């Protein structure tokens, strides 16, 4: 219980820091005339850059946060939510990791439109072990998903990659995943208006803790689009 209280306190402190960071770093958006606005959208925003970080929760828990594009193209931060991972698969995974003395952390970065349709997403899974002094081994895998439309249209993955500054015998293993998407479809047949780029960074530490950081660059967006990010 003491550890849980300490984590919640740290999470609350992190939320204040995150709010300050995102409110300044994420306001680099320029209002623009909508080109092919979805139904109900009144205006568009160009060159939107959002960023933020979340602490990795204890085993069996997940941390989630939503960020929406609000009036004047300003980001609107939702609360940081600490929830329990559900399902037998999650419980079995936690038990296996505890038995090995290893840790695993998953992160996700997803962009949704105003109709709550997921457009693009980047997902990472990191595994690491440590002896309390150094990270003895680590690895990170990444997957990407883009919403497709009929007739071979929609969001397409243009490029992706992963990198790590250190994978063994280091105090911290910093792992980065990137994914860039383009769009050509019903809302823009030219393919020149929309592009989403995700970057997720996971820092794996020798003491068994970790942190997740996220960035997303949007070439053009609309008020009401929603960025969902989290780690578990």
N, C-alpha and C positions, 0 to 999 in steps of 0.2 A: 504494500500500500504506500509506503514511504517513497518508493521509486516512482510509482504512478503519480503521486502528488508532485514530485519534483519534475517529472516530465511535463505534466499539465502546466506547471508554472513556467517552465522553459518554453513551452509552446505558446503560451500567452505573451511572453516577452518577445518571442520570435515574430508573433503576429504584428506587434507594434512596429518592430523594425521592418518587417516586410511591407506593411502599409506605407511607411515613409519612403522606402526604396521604390516601390512600384508607383506611388503617386508622383514621383519625380521622373524616374527613368522611363515610365511607360506613357508619358504624355506627349511623346514625339509623334503626333498624328496631325495631319493637315486636312481640314475640310475640303471636299471636292464635290463637283457636280456629279450626281449619280449618272452612270452610263446605261446600265441595264438593271435597274433596281428591282429587287424581288417585291412581291406584293406587300404593301404596308410600309415599305421603307421610304423615308422622306429625303434622306441625304446620305452621301457616302463620305468616307474618310480615306485619305491616301497616305501611304507610307507609315503604317502603324507599327510600332515596335513595343513589345511588352516583355517584361522580365519579372522574375521573382524566385524565391527559394522556400523550401519546406524542410523541416526536420524529419528524419526517418523515425517512425514510432517503434515501440517495442514489438517483439514477435507477436503475431496474431492480430495486429492493429493496422489501420491504414489512415493516412492523412490526405484530405482532399480540399481543394479550393476552386471556386469558379470566379472568373473575371470577365465582365461584360463590357462592351463598348457602349458608353452612355452618351448623353447629350454633349455637344461640342467636341465629340470624339475623345472624351476623357474616359479612362478606365474606371470601372466601378468594381471594387474588391468585395467579393463575398466573404463570409466567415471561414476561417480555417477549421475544418471539422475532423475530429478524431473518432473513428468508427472501428468496430470489430470486423475483421475479415470473416466472411460467412462461408459455410459449406464444409463438407468432410475433406475435400481436397486441400483446402487451406489449412485445416487442422493437422492433416497428415504431413503436409510440407513443413509446418512448424515443428512437429515432433521429430522428423528426420533431421532437420537442421540442428536442433538442440542436441540430439544424440551424437552428432558428428562434431559438435563444437564449432560449426560453421554458421555463416550468416548469408541470407539472400535478401536482396532488395529489388523491387520492381518499381519503375516510374512510368508515367504516361503523360502525354501532352496532346490534347485534342482540341480542334477548332470546330465549333458548331455554328450553323447559320441561325437566323432569327426564328426559323421553324423547327429548331432543335434537331436538325439533320447534321450528323457528323460529316464534315468535309474532308479533313485530313487528320492523321494521328501518327505520333512517334512513340514507341514503347521500348523500354529497356529492361533487361534482367541481368543483375550483377550477382555473382557469387564470390565470396572471399572467406579466407580463414586467417587466423592470426594467433600469435602466442602471447599477446598482451604487450609486446614490445614492437614488433614489426608485422606487417601484412605478409604472410608466408606465401600466399598464392591468391590470385584474383583473375576474374574474367568477366566480360560484359558482352551480351548479345543484344541486337536491336532488330525490331521489325517495324514496318511502316504500312499504313493503310490509307487509301484514298477512295472517296465515294465515286462510283462509276454510274453513268447514265446509259440508257439504251443507245444502240447504234455506235458503240465504241467511243463514247464521249464521256466527259466529266473530268475528275481530278486524276492526274497522272504523276507518278513518281519520276522526277528528272534525275536526281542524284541522292546518294546516301553514303554514310560511312561511320566508322567508329575508330576511336584512338584512345590510348592510355599512356600516361607519362611514366608509369611504373606498374609492374604486375607481380613482383615478388621482392621480398626483403626491403620493404619501404615503410615508412611511418604512415603515409597516406598514398592510396592509389586513386588517381583522378581519371575518370573515364568519361569520354565525350561521345555523343552520338548526334549526327546531323541528318536531316531529311528535307529535300526541297521538292515542292510540288508545283505543277502548272495546271491551269484549267482551260478547257475549251469544250463548250457544250451549249445547252439551251439558254443560259444566261449571258453567254458571250461566245458567239461562233468564231470570233477572230483569234482567240487564244492570247490576247495581248493585255487583258484587263486585270486578271487575278493571278496571284502567286503566293503561296504560303511556304515559309521556311521555318522549321523547328530545330532547336538545339537543346539537348538535355545533358546535364553534367551531374555525375554521381561521384561523390568523394567517399571512398571506403577507408576506414581508419583502423589502426592497429588495436585500439581498445574495443573494437566490435561495434562502434557506432558509425553512422553515415549521415550524409546530407544530400538533398536533391536540389538542383538549380535549373531553371527553365528560361528559355528565350523563344520568342516567335516573332517573325517579321512578316507583315501582311502588305502586299503591294497595294491592294484596295480592299476596303471592307465597308460594312454598313453598321449603323447604330442598331444594336440588338444582337450582333454576333457575340458568341460566348466562347471563352477559352477555359477548358477544364483541365486541371493538372493535379497530380497527386503522386504519392509514393507509399509503398507498404513493404 
